[in-house]
Amino acid sequence: VDLAKRGVPWGDLAWLSDLVRGPDPTHRAMAALLLNHSGKPAGTEALHALLDDPATPEATLALLLQTAHAAGLTTAGAFAVEVASAPRHEDLRPLALRTALGVGAPTADRAWANAYQSAGTPAERSRLALVALRGLPETPNVVFVTLSDESDPFLALIGRTGSAVCVQRSHPDAIAQLLLELHGTQHPIARAWLLRWLDRDADDAVFAALASALLSQEGQTAGVAGEQEALVRVTEGWVARRPTEAAADIQSLWSKRQSGENAGWREAVLFGLLREGSVTAADVAHELKSERTREQLICTVLIAQHTESLTADDAALLALGAAGGTDDVALRVRCAWLLVRHGGAIDALRSAVSPSRQTPDRSPPNPRP
């Protein structure tokens, strides 16, 4: 499938033609998908046959749709629309619509509109609205215009947000405000989409505006796992995209978030800096003052990655971390590795991966290697 997506020729397609006539429905499905992508009528016919055959397991059709969506196979768009429109496969409709929208099928917006108009419950409409959101940036703006007119606040918010992202005519701060409101709904699918969109599709101006707004938000304690991960990700991305701006704002915000209730916020910011890992992130960490051992440890790890020598205090703090000063194994290993790199004993590395721990504490999201 990856070869098909990249347009790499794989030679004789006879072996696929054999598979498409075989007894295994999964093999037939994958072979049909690839033949269809290669422009072979036999592949299109086989896809239709699978869809029309009552004996075809829904799991097989779901695998087809998931594979086409993940690989971005535009040639599967028409098939996805057919599945979405088939009354017998109503349970697959959200996945089929997501695939059709995601690969840019020409009639995907009409298929979505038909499904939305026939949705009988608020839950079904919310599910279809989230399908449209997850289809961005390929979902056409006309879909979000429909949602923007809804009386339900959540649906209307998805409509306004999706439309702003599609059109990109609003000021970055206005788009960021809509994204912040969407994040504030605490809906897990909406939040997951938001983080994915920020990583893959957001331009630097919108990313920076949202990062600033999210980190500055009053009452932001990062007490919820999803909340903390969002803060980690926006800190990491902000420093990577706009280092000078991010460094100044993070230092300013840090000085205002020294109360105990902001411990989760501070930890998330530090792990965002640690994930980003650049010299700029280390410079920011150097300026972040803290009396808390755990926060000092994370800052020291980041700084030690970019320095030629360690002070005695820094070495002692890294030794504490490696010996069990945190129950975060990844952080302990980093402490030990830095000690070894700076001339410490290899015993520090062995100690870090030992199951024994001296001072367990709450572990934040693991830093990326």
Rosetta blueprint (number, residue, H / E / L):
1 V L
2 D H
3 L H
4 A H
5 K H
6 R H
7 G L
8 V L
9 P L
10 W L
11 G L
12 D L
13 L L
14 A H
15 W H
16 L H
17 S H
18 D H
19 L H
20 V H
21 R L
22 G L
23 P L
24 D L
25 P H
26 T H
27 H H
28 R H
29 A H
30 M H
31 A H
32 A H
33 L H
34 L H
35 L H
36 N H
37 H H
38 S L
39 G L
40 K L
41 P H
42 A H
43 G H
44 T H
45 E H
46 A H
47 L H
48 H H
49 A H
50 L H
51 L H
52 D H
53 D L
54 P L
55 A L
56 T L
57 P L
58 E H
59 A H
60 T H
61 L H
62 A H
63 L H
64 L H
65 L H
66 Q H
67 T H
68 A H
69 H H
70 A H
71 A H
72 G L
73 L L
74 T H
75 T H
76 A H
77 G H
78 A H
79 F H
80 A H
81 V H
82 E H
83 V H
84 A H
85 S H
86 A L
87 P H
88 R H
89 H H
90 E H
91 D H
92 L H
93 R H
94 P H
95 L H
96 A H
97 L H
98 R H
99 T H
100 A H
101 L H
102 G H
103 V L
104 G L
105 A L
106 P L
107 T L
108 A H
109 D H
110 R H
111 A H
112 W H
113 A H
114 N H
115 A H
116 Y H
117 Q H
118 S H
119 A L
120 G L
121 T L
122 P H
123 A H
124 E H
125 R H
126 S H
127 R H
128 L H
129 A H
130 L H
131 V H
132 A H
133 L H
134 R H
135 G L
136 L L
137 P L
138 E L
139 T L
140 P L
141 N H
142 V H
143 V H
144 F H
145 V H
146 T H
147 L H
148 S H
149 D L
150 E L
151 S L
152 D L
153 P H
154 F H
155 L H
156 A H
157 L H
158 I H
159 G H
160 R H
161 T H
162 G H
163 S H
164 A H
165 V H
166 C H
167 V H
168 Q L
169 R L
170 S L
171 H L
172 P H
173 D H
174 A H
175 I H
176 A H
177 Q H
178 L H
179 L H
180 L H
181 E H
182 L H
183 H H
184 G H
185 T L
186 Q L
187 H L
188 P H
189 I H
190 A H
191 R H
192 A H
193 W H
194 L H
195 L H
196 R H
197 W H
198 L H
199 D H
200 R H
201 D L
202 A L
203 D L
204 D H
205 A H
206 V H
207 F H
208 A H
209 A H
210 L H
211 A H
212 S H
213 A H
214 L H
215 L H
216 S H
217 Q L
218 E L
219 G L
220 Q L
221 T L
222 A L
223 G L
224 V L
225 A H
226 G H
227 E H
228 Q H
229 E H
230 A H
231 L H
232 V H
233 R H
234 V H
235 T H
236 E H
237 G H
238 W H
239 V H
240 A H
241 R H
242 R L
243 P H
244 T H
245 E H
246 A H
247 A H
248 A H
249 D H
250 I H
251 Q H
252 S H
253 L H
254 W H
255 S H
256 K L
257 R L
258 Q L
259 S L
260 G H
261 E H
262 N H
263 A H
264 G H
265 W H
266 R H
267 E H
268 A H
269 V H
270 L H
271 F H
272 G H
273 L H
274 L H
275 R H
276 E H
277 G L
278 S L
279 V H
280 T H
281 A H
282 A H
283 D H
284 V H
285 A H
286 H H
287 E H
288 L L
289 K L
290 S L
291 E L
292 R L
293 T H
294 R H
295 E H
296 Q H
297 L H
298 I H
299 C H
300 T H
301 V H
302 L H
303 I H
304 A H
305 Q L
306 H L
307 T L
308 E L
309 S L
310 L L
311 T L
312 A H
313 D H
314 D H
315 A H
316 A H
317 L H
318 L H
319 A H
320 L H
321 G H
322 A H
323 A H
324 G H
325 G H
326 T L
327 D L
328 D L
329 V H
330 A H
331 L H
332 R H
333 V H
334 R H
335 C H
336 A H
337 W H
338 L H
339 L H
340 V H
341 R H
342 H L
343 G L
344 G L
345 A L
346 I L
347 D H
348 A H
349 L H
350 R H
351 S H
352 A H
353 V L
354 S L
355 P L
356 S L
357 R L
358 Q L
359 T L
360 P L
361 D L
362 R L
363 S L
364 P L
365 P L
366 N L
367 P L
368 R L
369 P L
